[in-house]
Amino acid sequence: MLLQLDKPLIFFDLETTGININKDRIVEISLLKIYPDGDEESKTRRINPEIPIPPEATKIHGITDEDVKNCPTFKMIAKSLAAHIEDCDLAGFNSNRFDIPLLAEEFLRAEVNIDLNTRRFVDVQTIFHKMEQRTLSAAYKFYCNRDLDHAHSAESDTKATYEVLKAQLERYPDDLHNDIKFLSEFSSFKDNVDFAGRMIYNENGEEIFNFGKYKGERVKNVLARDPGYYSWIMNGDFALNTKQRLTEIRTRETKNRK
């Protein structure tokens, strides 16, 4: 199937030192650029994260400190990477929750100005989760066309899982539009102000906090009433993208009050 594209679409995946978006780093990035005419271009780079790779991370992706000690740092490749993904949409598996936020953090740390907010993101995992229920009973019914008796008994669940695994070669019905705009809207977190979702838009399109003691309150109101809250976030363990977006809101509201 040829994807209907109006610009290149890059499928990408990250291997990292861990799953903390604020603190962990990329050790490998793989990109598959699909052009509107169907041509493909693939690139994979190992990256020196400049911090130790924990053994538990190595167990997952097999990459050690020794493997990356002579590799370039992210800052060394950031400009060329930004150029490679310029004017491209991005796709991945669980990318909206993890890969996109972490990639944004790495660019900010490298002080490379790239506006990922202008891109369309297609998260294949989100599409999968929206199209199919995620319980074992639902999976067993879908893949094997049989009801799961004695669900949640260890033996029954174990056998059902085995049957589902064998049946997963079945292709999903194509109920989705072959259109990147549709797929992006279908799979994205459209309400997020920042990639980490610390701030979201309410039904009126206003930024509100999505955590902490001010959860549900408009960001501009909190900043006006409690200026120290801005400093607390800026000095705290929050994603750089969150701090960047909060600063943009604060700057905008300061100008509006003049």
Disulfide bonds with the S-S distance in Angstrom:
none
